[in-house]
């Protein structure tokens, strides 16, 4: 049985979606475009087209490309085409155009291409991670993925990687070798960074505790941290003493609070903490 999202949940989802799109747009407009960092995707293609046809802004090209992809998505994907994807595709282009209007850049912000590349990768990676983490997408090449998934047996990841590679290689021809090499480096960084950011956002501590004061620690977890725990019976392999094992999942801040509390009630407790980025269930991510 699925639970209907409340207005508050929908509002938070909508705000996170737009925050992610704005951060992504800032990376594109402030760092990618002025440096010609075409790292694949619709923004990369738009950067190439804006150089060939300088009379139009990059945001305009993004809008044209995304609208064309939206039409293809509606034709080939049909009713399963998500509203969120359509909204993201249009609004990302709009946000890029707004930033270009208020912060028109004829040249890069700094004279350090490597620094510019780092921010050209980090900002879209953070923005995309925020969007992906709520189950949405930034549109663009994600629409191509939907079409390929529906109408071909071609591995989507390979197809999208090939598309990004073609766009990146074109920078060698349109711009110069240095820009092309920076774009290749940026594409490699981009491949890994989104997953790292998502893992960081979702990072939780899976904690196992063996203590002489299990009831006291249980109450602290439930009453002070507003979390639950699982209590298991165990036996020490060396001492053969009966033990209570407490397992729980907490945020990093809650884990520090629990550790500090345990130190005050049982400084001989045995505690293990393991990082996890995939905790699914009540109080965490939905299935």
N, C-alpha and C positions, 0 to 999 in steps of 0.2 A: 504494500500500500504506500503510495507516494504522498508526501505532505505538501500542501499548498503553501507557497512562499507568501509571507506577510508583506505588507506595503513597505515596512522598514527594510526587510531583506532585499526587496526589489530595488529600493532606493540606494542601498549600499552597493549592490551589484552594478547599478547604473553609474554611480559616482566613481567606483573603481575602474570600470570600463573606460570612462572618459579621462580619468587621470592617466591611465596607461596609454591612451591614444595621444594625449597632450605631451607626455614625456617622450614618446616615440617621435612625434612630429617635431619636437625641439631638437632631437638628435639629427633628424633629417635636414631641417631648415638651417640650423646653426652650424653644423659640422660636416654633414655629408655633402650637401650641395655646393658650398663655397670651395671645397677641396676636390670636387669631382670624384668622391668616394662612392662609386657604383658597386655596392656589395650584393647585388642580386635583388630579386623581388621587384615590385612595381616601382618603388622609389629609385632603385638602380636604373631601371629602364627609363624612367622619367628624367633622371639626371643626364643620361646619354642623349635623349631627345631634346632636352632644353639646351644642350650644347650645339646640337645640329640646327635647331630652330630657336635662336636666342630671343626672338620677339615675344615668346610666351614664357611665363613663369613655370618653375618646376611643379608648383602646386597645381597649376592648370593641367599639366600633362598627367599628373597623378590622378586627378579627377576624371579625365577622359579615359585613361586606361582602366580605372576601377569601375567606371560606369559600363564600359564595354565588357569587362569580366562579369559584372553583375547580370547583364543581359544574357551572356552565355550560361551563367549559373542558373538563371530562371528557366532557360530553354532546356538545358541538359540535366539539371538536378530536379527542377520542378518544385512541388509543394514542400519537399523536405529542406528546401533552401532556408537557412536560418535568418530570422530578422536581424539578430545580433551581427551576423557577418555583413549583411547589407548596410546596416547602420555604421559599422566600423569602417567599411570601405569608403563610404562617402565622407564621414566625419574626419577621418585621418587626413584626407585630401584638404578638407576645409581648414583644419587646424594648421596644416603646413602653410596654406595660403595666408592665413591670418598672421602667423609668425613672420612670414616673408614680408607682409605689408608693414608691420610695425617695426621689424628689425631687418631692413634691407641690407644685404651684405654683398658688396662687389668683390671682396677678397676675404680670406680666412680671418678669424678673430685673432689668431696668433701667428707667429712665423715658425712654429714648431709642428711639422706635419705629423710626427708620431703622437704628440699630445692630442692633436686634433682627431687623429684616427682612434685613439683610445676612447674619447668621448663620443665619437661617431658610432662606436660599437656599443659602449656601455649604456647610453641613454635609450636607444631602441631596444636593447636586450632587456633592460629593466621594465620598460613600457610593455613590451611583448609578454614578459613573464607575468606582469600584473593581469594582463588581459587573458592569457592562457590559463592562469591559475583559477579564474572564475568560470572557466568552461567556454569562453568566447574566443574570438580570433580577430586579427587585425585585417581580415579580408585579403585582397590582393591575390598572391599566389596560393593562398589557402583555398580559394575558389577553384583554381586549376586542380588542386589536390582532390577536391570533391568530385569534379568532373571525371578525372582519371580513375578515381575509386569506383565510380559508377559504370564507366563505359570501357575500361581496359583492364588488362591483367598486368600492366606495367607497374613495377614497384614505385609507389608515390615518392618515397624519399629520394630514390635515384633520379627520378624525373625532375623533381624540384631542384636537387643539387646540380643536375646538368644545366638547367635553365639559369641558375645563379652563376654557374661557372662561365657560361657563354656571355652573359652580361658583363661579368668581371673581366674576361679576356678582351672584350671590346674596348676597355679603357686603355689598353696598350696602344691600340690603333688610333683612337680618338684623341687621347691626351698625350701621355709620355710614359716611358718605361718606369720612372719612379712612382708615378701615380698608380700604374698598373700593379706594381709590386706591393704598394701599400694596400691596394684593394684585395689582392690575394691574401695578404696577411690578415686584413680585416675580416674576410670571409671565413678564414680558419678560426679566428677568435669568436666570431658570431656563432659558429657551429656549436661551440661548447658553452658559451656564456649564458644563454637563455636557461638551459637546464640547471646550471649552477645557481642562478638567481632564484629560480623556482624552488630548488632544494633549500636555499637559505631562508626563503619566506616561510616555507612549511616545516622548517626544522623543529623537532621536538625531542625531548629526552625520555627514553624508555629506561625506567629505573627499577632496580631490584634491591631490596633491603632485607637484611637479616639482623634482628635486634632483640635485645632482652626486654624492650618496651614496645611491643608491636601495637597494643591497644592505644597507647598514647600517640604514636605516630599515625595510626589510622584516623584518629579523631582530628589531628592537625590537617591531614590531607583532605578530609571531608568538610570540616567546619571552617578552616582558615583558607584553604586553597580552592575550595568548591570543586574538588575533583573526586573521583572514586578510585578504588584500588581492588586488586584481586589478592586474596589471602590463601596461601597454600601450606599444607603440612609437609615438613621435610625432616630428614635425619642427617646429622653431621657424619661424614664418612670416617673421620678420625675419632671424634668423641662419642659418636652414636647417641648424642643428645637430641631430644625432640626440639625442632625449631619451627618458627612461623616465618614464612617468606612473603614479603609484601612486594607486589609489582604494580607499578602505576606509570602513566604517561603524563608529562607536564611540559609547559613551556620552559624556555631557558631561565626566565626570571623566577618562575615557581620552583624550578629545580634548585636554584641557589637558596631560596627561602627555606626549602625543605632540608637541604644539607645543613644550613646554619642551625635550624631547629633541632635536628637529630644530634648535632654536636653538644647541645645543652642538656639533652635527656639521656643520651647513651653514646659516650665518646669512643666506645669499643665496637660500635655497629659496623657491619660490613655492607658497603654500598657499591653498586656498579651502575654506571650511566652510559647508555649507548645512544648515539645520534640516529634519528630516523626522520626521513622526509615524507613518508607515506603512512600516516595514521588515519585510518578510516573507521568511522563509527560515531556514536552520539558524543557531542561536544567537540568533534573535530571535523574532518571532511565527510560529506555524504557519500554513500556507496554509488 
